[in-house]
Amino acid sequence: MIQWTTPTIVLTVSGVEGLDLSAAEEVVVTLTQGNYRLQKTGNDLTLDGATATFTLTEDESRKLMENASVQVQVNWTYRNADQTLRRAATNITRIDVGKQLYKEAMTE
């Protein structure tokens, strides 16, 4: 992912047989880097099976420090067979943030 761009992020949850995030009660994708925290929920996400897709705005991506990684986690709430509400989450993963080569052109 590059600062000052509008990257589309595609996250696939593995290791959960039959997972359909679109059937979940709620899905939250959290990105953190230092003190910056961003959450994508609801209409921010496109859900298909075990995949959550979202796009960062230029403003969101510019707040990320270059040459560092962002921690990412997917959390979801679902109802099990007896309709009890349950929560689940992925392990925290990392996405690298690259440097915008022509940053000065973006600030003019």
N, C-alpha and C positions, 0 to 999 in steps of 0.2 A: 504494500500500500504506500502511496506517495502523498506527502503533504500537499495541500492546495488543490487536490483533485476530488473527483466524486467517485471513488471506487465502489464497485459492487462486490460485496463480501458474500461468499457462499459457504455455509457451515453445514457439514453432514455429521449427524450423531451416529456413531457406530457402537456396536455391542449391545443394542437393545432390540431384540427380535420383535418384528411387527410394529415398531414405533411409527405412529402417524401423528406428527406434530400438529397437523391441521385439525385433528379431533381433540386436541388438548383444550382444557378450560382456559388456560393462559400460557403464553410463551414469552419469556423475557431473555434477551441477549444483552449481556453486560460487557462493556469494554472499559478497562481501566489502565491508566498509565500515570504513575506518580499520584498526584492529587486530582487528576482529571478522571471523571467517571461519566460514561455515556450509556444509557439504556435504550434499547429499541424494543417496542412492544406493538401489539395490535396491528394497525394499518401500516406501520413501519416495516413489517415483515411479510414476506411471501413464504408460505409454508407448503411443502409438498413432501409427503412421506416423512423421512427422517432428515429432511433438508430445510434449513432456514436461510433465506436470502434477504439482504437489505443493502441499501446504498447510503454512504455517508455524504453529507453536504460538504461543500468547500470549507465552510466555517468549522464544521466538526473535524475535518481532517487537518486543517491548519493548526488546531490546538494540540495536535500530537507532536511530541518531540521527535525530530529526525534521528536516524541511526540508532533507534531504540526499539524495543518490542512493546506490544500492547497485550495485556492479558485479556482473554476472551472466555466467557462461560455461557452456556445455554441452560436455562432453568425452565421447567414446565410443570404445570399442575394438571392432573388428570383424575378421572374417576375409575377405580378398579371394578372388578366384577360385582362386588356388593354395593357399588355406588359410593364408597368411601372416598373422600377427596385425598389425594396423595400428591406429594411433590417429589421431583427428581431433578438431577443436575448432572451435567458432564463434568469431567475433570477440567481444570483451567488449562487452556492452551495459549500459545503465544503467536502473534503475527508481527513480523518485522515492519518497521516504518522506514521507507527510503527517503532520501533527500531530493527535494525539487531542484533540478539543475538550473532552472532559470527563475529562481524565486524573486529576484529583483524585478523581473518583468511582471510578476503577479502583484506587486505592491505599487506600481506606478499609476 
